[in-house]
Amino acid sequence: MTAAAEGTPAFGMTRARRNALLQSESVQGFALISPTFVYALILLVLPILVVLAHSFWTQHYLDIDHTFTLENYRIALTEPIYRDLLWRSLYISLTVSFFTVILAYPIAYFISFHGGRHKSLWLFLITIPFWTSYLLRVMSWKVILGYNGVLNSGLMGLGIIDEPSTALLYNSSAVIITLTHAWAAFAILPIFVSLEKVDRTLVEAATDLGDGPLRSFLRVTLPLSAPGVISAALIVMIPTVGDYVTPKLVGGKDGVMIANAIQAQFGKASNWPLGAALSVTTMLVVSLMAGATVLIIRALQRLAR
Amino acid sequence: MPEPTQAERPQSDRPQTDRAMIEIRSVTRSYGAFKALDDATLTIREGEFFSLLGPSGCGKTTLLRMIAGFDNPTSGSISVGGQSMEGIPANRRPTNMVFQSYAIFPHLNVEQNVAYGLKRLKLGVTEEKRRVEEALAQVSLTGLGKRLATELSGGQRQRVALARALVMRPKVLLLDEPLSALDKKLREQMQVELRRLQQAVGITFVLVTHDQYEALAMSDRIAVMFGGKIAQVASPKEIYQRPVNRQVADFLGGMNFVKAEIVEENAASLVVDTLGFGRVRTDKPKAFVRNGGGATLGIRPERLRVLWDNATAKFEVAGKVVERHYFGEITHLIVEIPGLEKPLSVTETNDFGADDIPVGTPIRLAYDPEALVAMAD
């Protein structure tokens, strides 16, 4: 009897506590994200930990020596080939994100400011290239840039060049052109969203205070759409550093990027630890570059005032 | 006798010139078949506090935006300071605007907002700073220069918008419902301040509002607009006391309407017969156009006075209280008058116990025949 009498309030308390716990906002929040969180944990965090662990081990023919070593990082950072490949990857991704943003901005601006009632139609049109596979889109660039390609025959037909140029395909420029086209939509959308949020009366106010169209754009619209520009740049920059398919297909010998080297280490060369070290190095460098980009755009934004 | 000169007498004590600052000639703005503004002609004088008053959709904002240059007339012309505004873009007009949403630049602080338009003038650092300080002082924002727009209250944002426009020293300051987003108390305070500021700087102010009390309290003259047309342009007193038609009378507070028969009409006056008020001689309004034998007489509720006990007046009507509404300092009485189809509404101060008059009490009301205003049917 006594035990039961003592047990009931205790049970009641746990229930009350459990109810309070279930009603708390943070618990509800965690409950809501838990499926995605578990998914991300298993498929993102764990693999990264595996890669990180491998990067400190050594490959011995068929098995892996689990003693801690920094040798892989030494190779990744000092071997000229990997250094060059990393630099080239960074250069390509920076150039691609620069041109993508530059080309995407006017499109986003047009849709946002002059799209009128057809905004959603325009956005829909932008997604049309995604109806075909990425491989097909890269292949079509091969058709355009190739030796007997559309561009060469066009230029020859116009009499601008006498013989087909080989400078168009199988180099880093081809990779840049292809990637710029492929990532355009991912840059247009964030810029469009941030332009949509720019209060149109602010542009009117700038005009009212004496600014012509260009000045009001530079002093109001552009600074206020900077968040969109930053996210567009990052969305393009981060994945393109590690792009593997595009350089493989249109890059040729001069267009090889770091991801191709990493793939080789995990594949044919069968040196997972070195591949892992290259991956980790690339990740760190990309993070640094992304951070630097954010800081630079913010500084430019402040300068515009 | 009513004084016709009253209409022309400005409320302000500051001497005004009679020179035109803004001339709007037969301006029409159509959107397809819909005319947002229909053949509006209007002259706004230099140094005047002018209000465009009307319900939403009456075309007042359209007119203001055309003066600013954000919209163009379909036909007709607008000139500011004697210069035609045709083909002149908004950024080169001698006007500045205070937007309804204030449109404070969120990425700039208060000082940078105010200095925005000055940057282009290349005044030099000291002169620019001096003018910004001066403008901030004018709107009592001294010391808040470094704040961001997001850190300001509604009233403060309004002041920043005002300073940002005033610092440009425009010929005309355009205000698009600047007080509508403020709460009642702040709005009343800002009305007084705006009026004071206008007197101090002497710039022509054009205010767009749908609030009749705001327009009456602040303006030298008011244009009342309905359905894209200007119904009446006059001083607040004239508009309130001598509205040209029922629509204007109704929009500017309560008005009792009484049916009348025209007995005699000449150039200056009308003699009409009414059931409740008998035969009345009134001034003929300028825009009066006779439409058959009928007319409407109007009288404001506060121009009817309750006659207590045995008091008598030269002009009085007798009736019975049918409703009583208490409003603190005043009471609204609804009084049925034999012969009138609609009961009269009477506003009486509560000093003498109007709030205690029981419903059903017979009552006599005194009025001044000059308070009766004739309107075309």
Interface residues (C-beta under 8 A of the other chain):
Chain A: D199 T201 L202 E204 A205 A206 T207 D208 L209 G210 D211 G212 R215 S216 R219 V220 P223 L224 Q301 R305
Chain B: A68 F70 P89 A90 N91 R92 T95 N96 M97 F99 S101 A103 F105 P106 H107 L108 Q112 Y116 G117 R120 L121 R164 A165 M168
